[in-house]
Amino acid sequence: MKLGFIGAGEMGGAIIRGLLKSGWPKEDIAASVHSQASAERLCAQYGIGAGTDNMQTAKQADVILIAVKPGVVSQVLAEIQPLGAKTVICMALGWTLEKLQAALPGWPVVRIMPNTPLALGEGVTLFAFGESVSAAERQAAESIFARLGKTIELPEALFDAGTAVSGSGPAFVYAFIDALAQAGVKQGLSDEQSLTLALQTVVGAAKMVEHEHIPPAELAQKVATPGGCTAAGMNVLKTTGMDEALAKTIAATVAKAQEFGKK
Ligand SMILES: NC(=O)c1ccc[n+]([C@@H]2O[C@H](COP(=O)([O-])OP(=O)(O)OC[C@H]3O[C@@H](n4cnc5c(N)ncnc54)[C@H](OP(=O)(O)O)[C@@H]3O)[C@@H](O)[C@H]2O)c1
């Protein structure tokens, strides 16, 4: 399957890195971007074919992946529209199936929300499929992202909530790791020691949640022996409102995603 990326910055680049890492042949990946300098960087960095001609990229692809900023999507879809129907996968925030179908009538359109850990094969991709997508096209689209982590089909009504938790989620987790590490530094650890400890703890704890099949709240209780030092810390975490801060963070992200959807 030949993939044509239109846009290959932060997110498109992460997907390309993940696909190459998973063994996808570089000859079967092409990209078009805005500037010649970015195209040259992509050729040099990944060994893929890259240029600035969106139509050319779309023409040669079996599946077209739209990875430009939301404000550029209509222009790009108008450019490729004369080509005639082929599968288009769009990852732009706020680009609903309805909008995609209006821009590309009759085309099989797929809306996704990936996240950057896809680059390491540890991503999550949310999927919603347009009416014209056949079972084979669905399977083909999902199989690209299944190589890069988990894929989850969601009703579109839940896409903004999913976007907040998994699309934007890595930023919140990075902020948590940073805060945990900085708190360790305040207690005398060096920057390096504290970041190593914080990072490996988050990696290890995430794996425990994944492998133990015990809800995370229950795992937290198991670690926090009543009267012990972890329990003392957990008390402060609860009273200072981590749950509330995260609930507000996700709600603000959802609200912003909804705004993009209305544009
Ligand atoms: N970043 C994330 O974590 C994330 C997560 C989920 C979804 N997304 C979605 O992914 C999309 C891309 O976001 P991003 O963060 O990757 O943006 P980005 O880093 O700014 O990359 C945008 C890419 O689009 C290219 N581009 C701009 N205008 C173009 C045009 N007219 N034709 C072809 N290519 C063009 C840019 O090329 P130049 O380099 O030459 O300017 C660049 O390669 C967005 O719609 C966003 O909603 C992002």
The ligand as a MOL file (V3000), in Angstrom:
LIG
                    3D

  0  0  0     0  0            999 V3000
M  V30 BEGIN CTAB
M  V30 COUNTS 48 52 0 0 0
M  V30 BEGIN ATOM
M  V30 1 N 1.0300 17.6160 16.9860 0
M  V30 2 C 0.2190 16.7570 17.5840 0
M  V30 3 O 0.4950 16.2030 18.6670 0
M  V30 4 C -1.0900 16.3750 16.9190 0
M  V30 5 C -1.8750 15.3650 17.5050 0
M  V30 6 C -3.0420 14.9780 16.8550 0
M  V30 7 C -3.4390 15.5920 15.6770 0
M  V30 8 N -2.6810 16.5900 15.1600 0 CHG=1
M  V30 9 C -3.1350 17.2120 13.9080 0
M  V30 10 O -2.1290 17.0220 12.9360 0
M  V30 11 C -2.1370 18.1010 12.0200 0
M  V30 12 C -0.7200 18.5920 11.8370 0
M  V30 13 O -0.2350 19.1120 13.0540 0
M  V30 14 P 1.3250 19.2520 13.3260 0
M  V30 15 O 1.4680 19.5200 14.7730 0
M  V30 16 O 2.0420 18.1070 12.6960 0 CHG=-1
M  V30 17 O 1.6310 20.5930 12.4680 0
M  V30 18 P 3.0530 21.0870 11.9060 0
M  V30 19 O 4.1630 20.4960 12.6990 0
M  V30 20 O 2.9500 22.5710 11.7990 0
M  V30 21 O 3.1310 20.4690 10.4280 0
M  V30 22 C 2.3320 20.9470 9.3910 0
M  V30 23 C 2.8470 20.3660 8.0910 0
M  V30 24 O 1.9900 20.8150 7.0350 0
M  V30 25 C 2.8230 21.2860 5.9580 0
M  V30 26 N 2.0600 22.2260 5.1500 0
M  V30 27 C 1.6720 23.5000 5.4350 0
M  V30 28 N 0.9590 24.0140 4.4010 0
M  V30 29 C 0.8990 23.0440 3.4490 0
M  V30 30 C 0.3030 22.9520 2.1680 0
M  V30 31 N -0.4020 23.9680 1.6350 0
M  V30 32 N 0.4510 21.8070 1.4690 0
M  V30 33 C 1.1500 20.7440 1.9820 0
M  V30 34 N 1.7240 20.7720 3.2000 0
M  V30 35 C 1.6010 21.9070 3.9180 0
M  V30 36 C 4.0120 21.8820 6.6520 0
M  V30 37 O 5.0820 22.0410 5.7280 0
M  V30 38 P 6.3360 23.0210 6.0430 0
M  V30 39 O 7.1680 22.2840 7.0660 0
M  V30 40 O 7.0190 23.1570 4.7450 0
M  V30 41 O 5.7520 24.2900 6.5750 0
M  V30 42 C 4.2680 20.8050 7.7170 0
M  V30 43 O 4.9320 19.7080 7.1570 0
M  V30 44 C -3.0500 19.1800 12.6030 0
M  V30 45 O -4.2160 19.2750 11.8250 0
M  V30 46 C -3.3360 18.7180 14.0060 0
M  V30 47 O -4.6670 19.0330 14.3920 0
M  V30 48 C -1.5020 16.9850 15.7380 0
M  V30 END ATOM
M  V30 BEGIN BOND
M  V30 1 1 1 2
M  V30 2 2 2 3
M  V30 3 1 2 4
M  V30 4 1 4 5
M  V30 5 2 4 48
M  V30 6 2 5 6
M  V30 7 1 6 7
M  V30 8 2 7 8
M  V30 9 1 8 9
M  V30 10 1 8 48
M  V30 11 1 9 10
M  V30 12 1 9 46
M  V30 13 1 10 11
M  V30 14 1 11 12
M  V30 15 1 11 44
M  V30 16 1 12 13
M  V30 17 1 13 14
M  V30 18 2 14 15
M  V30 19 1 14 16
M  V30 20 1 14 17
M  V30 21 1 17 18
M  V30 22 2 18 19
M  V30 23 1 18 20
M  V30 24 1 18 21
M  V30 25 1 21 22
M  V30 26 1 22 23
M  V30 27 1 23 24
M  V30 28 1 23 42
M  V30 29 1 24 25
M  V30 30 1 25 26
M  V30 31 1 25 36
M  V30 32 1 26 27
M  V30 33 1 26 35
M  V30 34 2 27 28
M  V30 35 1 28 29
M  V30 36 1 29 30
M  V30 37 2 29 35
M  V30 38 1 30 31
M  V30 39 2 30 32
M  V30 40 1 32 33
M  V30 41 2 33 34
M  V30 42 1 34 35
M  V30 43 1 36 37
M  V30 44 1 36 42
M  V30 45 1 37 38
M  V30 46 2 38 39
M  V30 47 1 38 40
M  V30 48 1 38 41
M  V30 49 1 42 43
M  V30 50 1 44 45
M  V30 51 1 44 46
M  V30 52 1 46 47
M  V30 END BOND
M  V30 END CTAB
M  END
